[in-house]
Amino acid sequence: MKNIYLDNAATTKIDKRVLNKMMPYFETKYGNASSIHFLGQENDLEINACKKEIAKVINGEANNIVFTSSATEANNLIIKGVMRANKDKGKHFLISIIEHPCVLASARELLDEGFEFDYIPVDKNGVVILEELKNKIRPDTVLISVMTVNNEIGTIQPIVEIGKIAKSKNIFFHTDAVQSVPYLKIDIKKWQVDFLSLSGHKFYGPQGVGMAYVNKKIKIKPIIVGGGQEDGLRSGTYNMAGIVGFTEALKISYKERLEYIKKVKFLRNYFWKELNKKIKNIKLNGSLRDRTPNNLNIMFESIEGEAILIDLSLKGIYVSTGSACSAQNLKVSSVIKAIGVSDEYMNSNIRFTFGRYNNEMEVKYVIKKLIETVNRLRKFSSAKHS
Ligand SMILES: Cc1ncc(COP(=O)(O)O)c(C=O)c1O
């Protein structure tokens, strides 16, 4: 069997239906949406239509949608833009300790500008501790940023409760919802979020297009300036094919949501049940209950996660050790550290994320190959230590 992809939280293969929708924007509908002529104006109308469609899906306002190049850019815009524009309100903000590196790095960058932030800790299951969140709020806290679903361990955060806390204290609330599609029904109003980020390539759309939901009643400073597109919040020529692809992929994801969830849940649960029967000394990182149905993050005692990843890759099986961003630098995952994993297990985790194009036969094959890999590496590891 060739190329089994179990890294769907890193990126997904584009859906053919999405690609077909995008193609005319490379071939015939290539006008710049800011141009005054027909080819441009037609695309300008299309962008507005896409925003309306997305707004319906997420129960928000079309006018608050800003297209970006990625969720990384959306998160940078929201964290830096909101803090920089609201200095009169305060200089303090809160982020969870398990945020994606683009939120962590944006927060750290603001320290140099005199802003201050605190991390909200998580419990051993990887869920933010609401009491700690409440205790860390200060009179000058401007923004709370907590991701909807963690990218490494798939844990679902208590977004509705956090929204309530934020609103009761008159604090702006951002959630990075990148990993939540379509597992959770995004609801801007019910969640009481002011800001939200999404990324097209995580739900079978194209890479290179993201979205920031921005409550335009709140002041925000752009990070990319120039031609003034997106009401001045994000300059740069609109990525037409990307925007159309993003919208189509989001719509399909929610239309086929229940069927999709059933499928990945079945594959994920089957995989986990079989591994437990067939491989000793493995542990799950994060809660099995408060977690999206596509994700397993497993620790394999006495083996390096990297060694498993490379061995599986040689067999044509693609997984990851954590987020795609941490794959380049072999440091310990801050998420794994935050949930209190002991030192001996620290580097021994592998993330398996199931998706639309996986099937039962593939999963059975991966189990077989993984058993071989683990047995071989454990033999090698015990020989090294004896
Ligand atoms: C939770 C989360 N936030 C942000 C990002 C960054 O998204 P993008 O690839 O669009 O920059 C990712 C991607 O790994 C993610 O998982």
The ligand as an SDF file (V2000), in Angstrom:
LIG
                    3D

 16 16  0  0  0  0  0  0  0  0999 V2000
   -4.5240   25.9630   15.8380 C   0  0  0  0  0  0  0  0  0  0  0  0
   -3.7850   26.5230   14.6790 C   0  0  0  0  0  0  0  0  0  0  0  0
   -3.6600   27.8430   14.5550 N   0  0  0  0  0  0  0  0  0  0  0  0
   -3.0140   28.4050   13.5160 C   0  0  0  0  0  0  0  0  0  0  0  0
   -2.4350   27.6420   12.5520 C   0  0  0  0  0  0  0  0  0  0  0  0
   -1.7160   28.3070   11.4090 C   0  0  0  0  0  0  0  0  0  0  0  0
   -2.4810   28.1860   10.2410 O   0  0  0  0  0  0  0  0  0  0  0  0
   -1.8620   28.5280    8.8130 P   0  0  0  0  0  0  0  0  0  0  0  0
   -1.2290   27.2670    8.3200 O   0  0  0  0  0  0  0  0  0  0  0  0
   -3.0390   28.9430    7.9910 O   0  0  0  0  0  0  0  0  0  0  0  0
   -0.9010   29.6290    9.0120 O   0  0  0  0  0  0  0  0  0  0  0  0
   -2.5140   26.2470   12.6280 C   0  0  0  0  0  0  0  0  0  0  0  0
   -1.8460   25.3920   11.6390 C   0  0  0  0  0  0  0  0  0  0  0  0
   -1.1120   24.4820   11.9650 O   0  0  0  0  0  0  0  0  0  0  0  0
   -3.2170   25.6810   13.7090 C   0  0  0  0  0  0  0  0  0  0  0  0
   -3.3310   24.3590   13.8370 O   0  0  0  0  0  0  0  0  0  0  0  0
  1  2  1  0
  2  3  1  0
  2 15  2  0
  3  4  2  0
  4  5  1  0
  5  6  1  0
  5 12  2  0
  6  7  1  0
  7  8  1  0
  8  9  2  0
  8 10  1  0
  8 11  1  0
 12 13  1  0
 12 15  1  0
 13 14  2  0
 15 16  1  0
M  END
$$$$
